[in-house]
């Protein structure tokens, strides 16, 4: 079944199902926040170290394999999903009809292209799902996109702290991005997710192989079982989500302009009386934060 048809069927159900209760709808404890922070920082360490190694002529599969090796060398045995690497126009997902088209390919990185690295290690049961954009040389389209995303990053906590529903937040970001001349790439994701909840997963002691089907093949059984058991749609921030906002969210706005796609992904903490990013010492803020004030 084409992706478009699947999305149509799911969107009719997701608004109602998103209101279901979930054990991940809660204010995180100090211990939980420390656990997620550790996982997220390891994930960022992975992508920034591999960023230094990537050279013109590398393939997406080569970069993904290197990220996998780095995380396993640092004790990671379980992933929510295997590492993704998207080079150049592949990071825009234009015209994709099958879920396998999102997977790392043999596409070669060119000198003037940007790229996205996305990893999701599970560390001591905590999910560290992050996305990071970069380029081999300065890229004006990437700089423009990341400048916009850094401004959006400062607005997102305000949206979640307001009376806006999750669905209204999705559409607000979509409308503003398009009015600013950007394409909404996360609308092409499965379920058109802007983000998803993260929580501590209870992992089995035995290891399972990867799922032998096209979409799920990039997701390990260990990392997926707990995610699926929480009822998928209440955990996903889709255009139709009307459920509770409280909890921990991996927010991943992904936009595009020209031949370039760019995103960030990091954990947002939503409590009853405040909303904030789990960590302000993330590499995209350090790298692109100064661009926010550049006209």
C-alpha positions as CSV (number, residue, x, y, z in Angstrom):
1,X,0.0,0.0,0.0
2,X,1.5,3.4,-0.9
3,X,2.6,5.7,2.0
4,X,-0.1,8.3,1.1
5,X,-2.9,5.7,1.5
6,X,-1.5,4.5,4.8
7,X,-1.3,8.0,6.1
8,X,-4.9,8.7,5.2
9,X,-6.2,5.7,7.1
10,X,-4.0,6.4,10.1
11,X,-5.0,10.1,10.3
12,X,-8.6,9.2,10.7
13,X,-7.8,7.1,13.7
14,X,-5.0,9.1,15.3
15,X,-7.0,12.0,16.7
16,X,-9.2,9.7,18.8
17,X,-6.5,7.2,19.7
18,X,-4.1,10.0,20.7
19,X,-6.4,10.7,23.7
20,X,-5.7,7.3,25.2
21,X,-3.9,7.2,28.5
22,X,-0.2,6.1,28.6
23,X,2.2,5.5,31.5
24,X,4.6,7.9,29.8
25,X,2.3,10.8,30.5
26,X,3.9,12.0,33.7
27,X,6.3,14.5,35.2
28,X,9.8,12.9,35.0
29,X,11.8,12.3,38.2
30,X,15.3,13.7,38.7
31,X,16.7,10.3,38.2
32,X,14.9,9.9,34.9
33,X,16.0,13.2,33.6
34,X,19.6,12.3,34.5
35,X,19.3,9.0,32.7
36,X,17.9,10.6,29.5
37,X,20.6,13.3,29.7
38,X,23.3,10.7,29.8
39,X,21.8,8.9,26.8
40,X,21.3,12.0,24.8
41,X,24.8,13.3,25.4
42,X,26.3,9.9,24.3
43,X,24.2,10.2,21.1
44,X,25.5,13.7,20.4
45,X,29.1,12.6,21.2
46,X,28.6,9.9,18.5
47,X,27.4,12.2,15.7
48,X,29.9,14.9,16.4
49,X,32.8,12.4,16.5
50,X,31.7,10.8,13.3
51,X,31.1,14.2,11.8
52,X,34.9,14.8,12.1
53,X,35.6,11.6,10.2
54,X,33.2,12.0,7.3
55,X,34.9,12.8,4.0
56,X,33.8,13.5,0.4
57,X,33.1,10.2,-1.2
58,X,31.7,8.5,1.9
59,X,28.4,6.7,1.5
60,X,25.4,6.9,3.8
61,X,25.8,3.3,4.7
62,X,29.4,3.9,5.6
63,X,28.5,6.8,7.9
64,X,25.6,4.8,9.5
65,X,28.0,1.8,10.1
66,X,30.5,4.1,11.7
67,X,27.9,5.5,14.1
68,X,26.8,2.0,15.0
69,X,30.4,0.9,15.7
70,X,31.0,4.0,17.9
71,X,27.9,3.4,20.0
72,X,28.6,-0.3,20.4
73,X,32.2,0.5,21.4
74,X,30.7,2.7,24.1
75,X,28.6,-0.2,25.5
76,X,25.3,0.3,23.6
77,X,23.6,-2.9,22.8
78,X,20.0,-1.7,22.0
79,X,18.7,1.0,19.8
80,X,15.2,2.4,19.2
81,X,16.3,2.6,15.6
82,X,19.5,1.9,13.8
83,X,21.6,4.9,12.8
84,X,20.4,7.0,9.9
85,X,22.6,9.1,7.6
86,X,21.1,11.3,4.8
87,X,23.3,13.1,2.3
88,X,22.4,16.0,0.1
89,X,18.9,15.8,-1.5
90,X,18.2,12.5,0.2
91,X,17.6,14.5,3.4
92,X,14.5,16.0,1.7
93,X,12.7,12.7,1.1
94,X,11.0,14.1,-2.1
95,X,8.7,11.7,-3.9
96,X,9.3,8.7,-1.6
97,X,6.8,5.9,-2.0
98,X,8.3,3.2,0.2
99,X,9.6,3.2,3.8
100,X,12.9,1.6,2.7
101,X,13.7,4.7,0.7
102,X,14.4,6.4,4.1
103,X,17.1,4.0,4.9
104,X,20.8,4.8,4.5
105,X,21.9,4.1,0.9
106,X,25.0,3.9,-1.3
107,X,24.6,7.6,-2.0
108,X,28.0,9.3,-2.0
109,X,28.6,12.6,-0.2
110,X,29.8,15.5,-2.4
111,X,32.0,18.3,-1.1
112,X,29.3,21.0,-1.2
113,X,26.5,18.9,0.3
114,X,25.1,19.0,3.8
115,X,24.0,15.9,5.7
116,X,21.9,14.7,8.6
117,X,23.0,12.1,11.2
118,X,20.3,10.6,13.4
119,X,20.9,8.0,16.1
120,X,18.8,6.5,18.9
121,X,20.8,4.5,21.5
122,X,19.2,3.0,24.6
123,X,21.5,3.6,27.6
124,X,20.6,1.8,30.8
125,X,17.0,1.7,29.5
126,X,16.9,5.4,28.6
127,X,16.3,6.4,24.9
128,X,18.6,9.1,23.5
129,X,17.1,9.9,20.1
130,X,18.8,12.8,18.4
131,X,19.3,14.4,15.0
132,X,22.1,16.6,13.9
133,X,22.8,18.6,10.7
134,X,26.2,19.6,9.3
135,X,28.3,19.9,6.1
136,X,31.8,19.4,5.0
137,X,32.2,23.0,3.9
138,X,30.1,26.1,4.7
139,X,26.7,25.7,3.1
140,X,24.5,28.8,2.9
141,X,21.2,26.9,2.5
142,X,22.1,24.9,5.7
143,X,23.1,28.0,7.6
144,X,19.8,29.7,6.6
145,X,17.8,26.6,7.7
146,X,19.6,26.2,11.0
147,X,19.3,29.9,11.7
148,X,15.5,29.5,11.3
149,X,15.5,26.2,13.4
150,X,17.4,27.9,16.2
151,X,14.7,30.6,16.4
152,X,12.0,27.8,16.3
153,X,13.8,26.0,19.1
154,X,13.4,29.1,21.3
155,X,9.7,29.2,20.5
156,X,8.7,25.5,20.9
157,X,8.8,25.5,24.8
158,X,6.4,28.5,24.7
159,X,4.0,26.6,22.4
160,X,4.0,23.6,24.8
161,X,3.5,25.9,27.8
162,X,0.5,27.6,26.2
163,X,-3.1,26.4,25.8
164,X,-2.3,25.1,22.3
165,X,-3.0,21.5,21.7
166,X,-0.3,19.2,20.2
167,X,-2.2,19.3,16.9
168,X,-2.2,23.1,16.9
169,X,1.5,23.2,17.7
170,X,2.1,20.9,14.7
171,X,0.1,23.1,12.4
172,X,1.6,26.3,13.8
173,X,5.1,25.1,13.0
174,X,4.0,23.9,9.5
175,X,2.4,27.2,8.6
176,X,5.1,29.4,9.9
177,X,7.9,27.4,8.2
178,X,6.1,27.5,4.8
179,X,5.4,31.2,5.2
180,X,9.2,31.7,5.8
181,X,10.0,29.8,2.6
182,X,10.8,26.3,4.0
183,X,9.4,22.9,3.1
184,X,8.0,20.7,5.9
185,X,10.0,17.5,5.5
186,X,8.8,15.9,8.7
187,X,5.3,15.8,7.1
188,X,6.8,13.1,4.9
189,X,7.8,10.9,7.9
190,X,5.7,7.9,8.8
191,X,2.7,9.3,10.7
192,X,4.0,12.8,9.8
193,X,5.5,13.0,13.3
194,X,7.0,16.2,14.7
195,X,8.2,14.2,17.6
196,X,7.5,11.3,19.9
197,X,7.6,10.6,23.6
198,X,10.6,9.0,25.3
199,X,10.6,7.0,28.5
200,X,12.6,4.3,30.2
201,X,12.2,1.0,28.5
202,X,12.4,-2.4,30.3
203,X,14.6,-4.5,28.1
204,X,14.7,-8.3,27.9
205,X,17.8,-10.0,28.9
206,X,18.0,-11.9,25.6
207,X,18.8,-10.3,22.3
208,X,16.5,-10.5,19.3
209,X,17.3,-10.1,15.6
210,X,16.0,-7.1,13.6
211,X,12.5,-7.3,12.4
212,X,12.4,-8.8,8.9
213,X,10.0,-6.4,7.3
214,X,10.7,-3.2,5.3
215,X,9.6,-0.4,7.7
216,X,10.3,-2.1,11.0
217,X,13.6,-3.5,9.8
218,X,15.4,-0.4,11.0
219,X,13.9,-0.8,14.5
220,X,15.2,-3.5,17.0
221,X,12.7,-5.7,18.8
222,X,14.3,-4.6,22.1
223,X,13.8,-1.0,21.3
224,X,10.4,-1.3,19.7
225,X,8.5,-3.6,22.1
226,X,8.1,-1.1,24.9
227,X,7.5,1.7,22.4
228,X,4.7,-0.3,20.7
229,X,3.2,-1.5,24.0
230,X,2.6,2.1,25.1
231,X,0.1,2.4,22.2
232,X,1.9,4.0,19.3
233,X,-0.3,6.9,18.4
234,X,-0.6,8.5,21.9
235,X,3.2,8.6,21.8
236,X,3.5,10.4,18.5
237,X,3.1,14.1,17.9
238,X,1.2,14.0,14.7
239,X,-1.0,16.6,12.9
240,X,-4.0,15.0,14.6
241,X,-2.6,14.6,18.2
242,X,-5.1,15.9,20.8
243,X,-3.7,14.1,23.8
244,X,-1.9,15.3,27.0
245,X,1.3,17.2,26.5
246,X,3.0,16.5,29.8
247,X,6.0,14.2,29.7
248,X,9.3,13.9,27.8
249,X,9.3,14.4,24.0
250,X,12.0,13.9,21.4
251,X,11.1,16.9,19.2
252,X,12.5,16.8,15.6
253,X,11.4,19.6,13.3
254,X,12.8,18.7,9.8
255,X,12.7,21.3,7.1
256,X,14.1,21.8,3.6
257,X,14.9,24.5,1.1
258,X,16.4,24.1,-2.3
259,X,18.4,20.9,-2.5
260,X,19.0,20.8,1.3
261,X,17.3,19.2,4.2
262,X,18.0,20.0,7.9
263,X,16.8,19.2,11.3
264,X,17.5,18.9,15.0
265,X,16.2,16.5,17.5
266,X,16.4,16.6,21.2
267,X,14.4,16.0,24.4
268,X,11.9,18.6,25.6
269,X,10.6,18.4,29.2
270,X,7.0,19.3,29.6
271,X,5.8,19.7,33.2
272,X,2.7,21.3,34.6
273,X,4.2,24.7,35.4
274,X,7.2,24.9,33.1
275,X,8.6,23.6,29.8
276,X,12.3,23.4,28.9
277,X,14.9,21.6,26.8
278,X,16.6,18.9,28.8
279,X,20.1,20.2,27.9
280,X,21.2,23.6,26.6
281,X,24.7,22.3,25.9
282,X,23.7,20.6,22.7
283,X,26.0,20.8,19.7
284,X,23.6,22.5,17.3
285,X,23.1,25.4,19.7
286,X,26.8,25.8,20.2
287,X,27.4,25.6,16.4
288,X,24.4,27.5,15.0
289,X,23.1,29.5,18.0
290,X,25.1,32.6,17.0
291,X,23.3,32.6,13.6
292,X,20.0,33.4,15.2
293,X,20.8,37.1,15.3
294,X,22.2,37.3,11.8
295,X,19.7,38.8,9.4
